[in-house]
Amino acid sequence: MEFMSQTSITDSNFHCDNMFLELKDFDNIKNGSHDTSFLIDVIGEVLDFGGLDIVQCARKEVTKMEFTLRDINDNRLQCCIAGKIAEIMTQENKQPNNGDICLIRYAKLGNYKGELQVSNAFDSSLVLLNSDIKEAQALKNMQAKHDKVLIQEKRQKWSQFPFKTIQEMKRTDKDQTGETKITLLNSVAKSIVKTSAAKVVNVLLDEVQDQEMFPPEIVEIIGTTYGFGISVDGVEKFSTMKV
């Protein structure tokens, strides 16, 4: 487009909010089918944000930030944003946080230390966090559904084997003949944990944000040693069992 001396410019009543995004699929990016000569648009959930660093580049200090983008299928892309964009995000205190939805417009692809990396193309790129666009909202909704499915799967797993993780207990016989691991389930496990499997599962999934954390009833018995007797062919032996 070229403006001539006789070119006139006037306001227009037409307004378009379309960002004309061409979001690229992470699978296509990672399999090498995309031409790295062209800039792309990518969107994903921020993971592993490492903060901001000052590095030396071409004999001058450059601000950079590194993080990972994850799509709904758990495909991941390494990202490195450097230069003026990183400085602006630092000044405005808008650096990414884990869980944010990040859109990078006009990003470039390259290899860094043998690994595919998404970075900004100098000042041509845009980095937008939690944008009020349908694509970002759609990703949030998909991630929420995905997380709900994972929680349901974990609920089912814990319901089937509610005490297996912490009650594969090491038992050492008093005669020192050896060691073995045993699993206590249902009523036997309840006699030690002092609560039902249903209650443990509900507390774990409804009140604890980190789904890998153990509920208080289980934490309290970790490290505890129990004594009990075993009868084998009419011969009774006493053993110890440590959680």
C-alpha positions as CSV (number, residue, x, y, z in Angstrom):
1,M,0.0,0.0,0.0
2,E,1.4,3.4,-0.9
3,F,0.0,6.8,0.0
4,M,0.3,9.5,-2.7
5,S,0.1,13.2,-2.3
6,Q,-3.5,13.3,-3.5
7,T,-4.6,10.4,-1.2
8,S,-7.3,11.4,1.2
9,I,-7.9,9.7,4.5
10,T,-11.2,9.9,6.4
11,D,-12.8,8.2,9.4
12,S,-14.9,5.1,8.7
13,N,-18.0,3.9,10.4
14,F,-16.9,0.3,10.0
15,H,-15.3,-1.3,13.0
16,C,-14.1,-4.9,13.0
17,D,-13.1,-6.7,16.2
18,N,-11.9,-9.8,14.4
19,M,-8.2,-10.4,15.2
20,F,-7.9,-12.7,12.2
21,L,-6.0,-15.3,14.2
22,E,-4.5,-18.3,12.5
23,L,-3.7,-20.5,15.5
24,K,-1.4,-23.4,14.8
25,D,-1.9,-26.8,16.2
26,F,0.9,-27.9,18.6
27,D,1.1,-31.3,16.9
28,N,1.8,-29.8,13.5
29,I,4.4,-27.4,15.0
30,K,6.3,-30.2,16.8
31,N,6.3,-32.7,13.9
32,G,8.2,-30.1,11.7
33,S,5.5,-29.6,9.1
34,H,5.4,-25.9,9.6
35,D,7.6,-23.6,7.6
36,T,9.7,-21.7,10.1
37,S,10.1,-18.8,7.6
38,F,6.6,-17.7,8.5
39,L,5.4,-16.2,11.8
40,I,2.6,-17.9,13.5
41,D,-0.1,-17.5,16.2
42,V,-0.1,-19.8,19.2
43,I,-2.2,-20.0,22.3
44,G,-1.9,-22.2,25.4
45,E,-1.8,-22.5,29.2
46,V,1.3,-21.1,30.9
47,L,3.3,-23.7,32.8
48,D,6.7,-23.6,34.5
49,F,7.2,-19.9,34.4
50,G,10.8,-19.3,35.4
51,G,10.6,-15.6,36.1
52,L,12.5,-12.8,34.4
53,D,16.3,-12.8,33.7
54,I,18.8,-10.3,32.4
55,V,21.2,-11.8,29.9
56,Q,24.0,-10.6,27.8
57,C,23.2,-10.5,24.0
58,A,25.3,-8.7,21.4
59,R,27.2,-6.9,24.2
60,K,24.1,-5.4,25.8
61,E,21.8,-6.5,28.5
62,V,18.5,-8.1,27.4
63,T,15.5,-9.0,29.5
64,K,14.0,-12.4,28.8
65,M,11.4,-14.7,30.3
66,E,10.9,-18.4,29.7
67,F,7.9,-20.6,30.2
68,T,6.0,-23.5,28.7
69,L,2.7,-23.5,26.8
70,R,0.4,-26.5,27.0
71,D,-2.6,-27.2,24.8
72,I,-5.7,-29.2,25.7
73,N,-4.0,-32.5,24.7
74,D,-1.1,-31.8,27.0
75,N,1.3,-31.1,24.1
76,R,3.9,-28.6,25.2
77,L,6.0,-25.9,23.6
78,Q,9.0,-24.1,25.1
79,C,8.7,-20.3,24.9
80,C,11.3,-17.5,25.3
81,I,10.2,-13.9,25.1
82,A,13.1,-11.4,25.0
83,G,13.7,-7.7,24.5
84,K,11.3,-4.8,24.7
85,I,8.2,-7.0,25.1
86,A,9.7,-8.7,28.1
87,E,10.7,-5.3,29.5
88,I,7.2,-3.9,29.1
89,M,5.6,-6.9,30.8
90,T,8.0,-6.4,33.7
91,Q,7.3,-2.7,34.1
92,E,3.5,-3.2,34.0
93,N,3.8,-6.2,36.3
94,K,2.0,-8.4,33.7
95,Q,4.4,-11.3,33.6
96,P,2.7,-14.7,33.1
97,N,1.7,-16.9,36.0
98,N,1.1,-20.6,35.9
99,G,-2.4,-21.2,34.7
100,D,-2.7,-18.0,32.6
101,I,-3.9,-18.3,29.0
102,C,-1.2,-16.8,26.8
103,L,-1.6,-15.8,23.2
104,I,1.5,-15.0,21.2
105,R,0.8,-13.3,17.9
106,Y,3.4,-13.3,15.1
107,A,5.7,-15.7,16.9
108,K,8.7,-17.3,15.3
109,L,9.9,-20.9,15.6
110,G,13.5,-21.9,16.0
111,N,15.8,-24.5,17.5
112,Y,17.7,-23.7,20.7
113,K,20.2,-26.3,21.9
114,G,18.4,-28.9,19.8
115,E,14.9,-28.2,21.1
116,L,12.1,-26.5,19.3
117,Q,11.3,-23.1,20.8
118,V,8.7,-20.4,20.3
119,S,10.0,-16.8,20.6
120,N,9.1,-13.3,19.6
121,A,10.1,-11.8,16.3
122,F,11.7,-8.6,17.8
123,D,9.0,-6.0,18.3
124,S,6.6,-7.4,15.6
125,S,5.2,-10.0,18.1
126,L,2.4,-9.5,20.6
127,V,2.1,-11.3,23.9
128,L,-1.4,-11.2,25.4
129,L,-2.5,-12.8,28.7
130,N,-6.0,-13.9,29.5
131,S,-7.4,-12.0,26.5
132,D,-11.1,-11.4,26.3
133,I,-11.4,-13.3,23.0
134,K,-13.4,-16.4,22.2
135,E,-10.3,-18.5,21.5
136,A,-8.9,-17.9,25.0
137,Q,-12.3,-18.5,26.7
138,A,-12.7,-21.7,24.7
139,L,-9.3,-23.0,25.9
140,K,-10.2,-22.2,29.5
141,N,-13.5,-24.1,29.2
142,M,-11.8,-27.0,27.6
143,Q,-9.1,-27.1,30.3
144,A,-11.8,-27.0,33.0
145,K,-13.6,-29.9,31.4
146,H,-10.3,-31.8,31.0
147,D,-9.4,-31.2,34.7
148,K,-12.9,-32.3,35.7
149,V,-12.4,-35.6,33.9
150,L,-9.0,-36.1,35.6
151,I,-10.6,-35.5,39.0
152,Q,-13.4,-38.0,38.2
153,E,-10.9,-40.6,37.1
154,K,-8.9,-40.0,40.3
155,R,-12.1,-40.2,42.4
156,Q,-12.9,-43.6,40.8
157,K,-9.3,-44.8,41.4
158,W,-9.4,-43.7,45.0
159,S,-12.8,-45.2,45.5
160,Q,-11.7,-48.6,44.3
161,F,-8.4,-48.6,46.2
162,P,-8.7,-45.9,48.8
163,F,-5.9,-46.9,51.1
164,K,-3.5,-48.7,48.7
165,T,-1.1,-45.8,48.4
166,I,-0.3,-45.4,52.1
167,Q,-1.1,-48.9,53.2
168,E,1.4,-50.9,51.2
169,M,3.1,-51.2,54.6
170,K,6.4,-52.8,55.3
171,R,6.3,-55.6,57.8
172,T,9.5,-56.9,59.5
173,D,9.2,-60.2,61.3
174,K,10.6,-60.3,64.8
175,D,12.7,-63.4,63.9
176,Q,14.4,-61.2,61.2
177,T,13.8,-63.8,58.5
178,G,13.0,-61.1,56.0
179,E,10.7,-58.2,54.9
180,T,7.6,-58.1,52.9
181,K,5.0,-55.5,51.8
182,I,1.3,-56.0,52.5
183,T,-1.9,-54.1,51.5
184,L,-4.7,-53.6,54.0
185,L,-8.1,-52.8,52.5
186,N,-11.7,-52.0,53.7
187,S,-12.5,-52.8,57.3
188,V,-8.9,-53.6,58.2
189,A,-7.6,-50.4,56.8
190,K,-10.5,-48.5,58.5
191,S,-9.4,-49.8,61.9
192,I,-6.1,-48.0,61.5
193,V,-7.1,-44.9,59.6
194,K,-10.2,-44.4,61.8
195,T,-12.4,-43.2,59.0
196,S,-14.2,-44.6,56.0
197,A,-12.9,-44.6,52.4
198,A,-15.8,-42.4,51.2
199,K,-14.9,-39.7,53.7
200,V,-11.3,-39.8,52.8
201,V,-12.1,-39.4,49.1
202,N,-14.6,-36.6,49.6
203,V,-12.1,-34.6,51.7
204,L,-9.3,-35.2,49.3
205,L,-11.3,-34.0,46.2
206,D,-13.5,-31.3,47.7
207,E,-11.3,-29.5,50.1
208,V,-7.7,-30.0,49.0
209,Q,-6.6,-28.1,45.9
210,D,-3.6,-30.3,45.3
211,Q,-5.1,-33.6,44.4
212,E,-1.8,-35.4,45.2
213,M,-1.9,-34.4,48.9
214,F,-3.0,-36.8,51.6
215,P,-5.9,-36.0,53.9
216,P,-5.1,-35.3,57.6
217,E,-6.3,-38.8,58.7
218,I,-3.6,-40.4,56.6
219,V,-0.9,-37.9,57.4
220,E,-1.4,-38.5,61.1
221,I,-0.5,-42.2,60.9
222,I,2.5,-41.9,58.6
223,G,5.6,-43.1,60.5
224,T,3.5,-44.9,63.1
225,T,4.5,-48.5,64.0
226,Y,1.8,-51.1,64.7
227,G,2.2,-54.5,66.3
228,F,0.0,-57.5,65.5
229,G,0.0,-61.3,65.5
230,I,0.0,-63.8,62.6
231,S,-0.9,-67.4,62.8
232,V,0.7,-69.7,60.3
233,D,-0.2,-73.4,60.5
234,G,-1.2,-73.0,64.1
235,V,2.0,-71.3,65.0
236,E,1.5,-67.7,66.1
237,K,4.1,-65.1,65.4
238,F,4.2,-61.4,66.4
239,S,5.3,-58.8,63.9
240,T,5.6,-55.1,63.5
241,M,4.2,-53.0,60.7
242,K,5.3,-49.4,59.9
243,V,3.2,-47.0,57.8
